[in-house]
Amino acid sequence: MTPRVCSIADALDVVGERWSLLVVRELGFDVRRFKDIQINTGAPRETLALRLRKLEAAGVIERRRYSDRPPRDEYLLTDVGRELLPVLRALRKWGERHVTPVRAATSGEHEAPNQA
């Protein structure tokens, strides 16, 4: 039996990994430089470099040189990448509703008011 053809599975091949989605989140917040993305996501340097290359190859982000000496690049969402932002907003709302409050309750933290 062969697996079902599925656009969800195909999309997950491109962005269905924690660091990739967090990179898109940061670029959506207009954070463009490698070091800032790394700090804000907590991604290991090598992992982040691999994810940036993968997202660039998939057309989700583009790399643009902002300094020649020393050579430095920044990253921006393409139109394709910007189309992911509503998906991330929906995922954030779902997490706020179903994951974060549960995690806070089980760890003894106080639940933040619902921002919905």
Helices and strands as residue ranges (DSSP letters): H 7-15, H 18-28, H 34-41, H 45-57, E 61-68, E 71-77, H 79-82, H 85-98, H 100-107
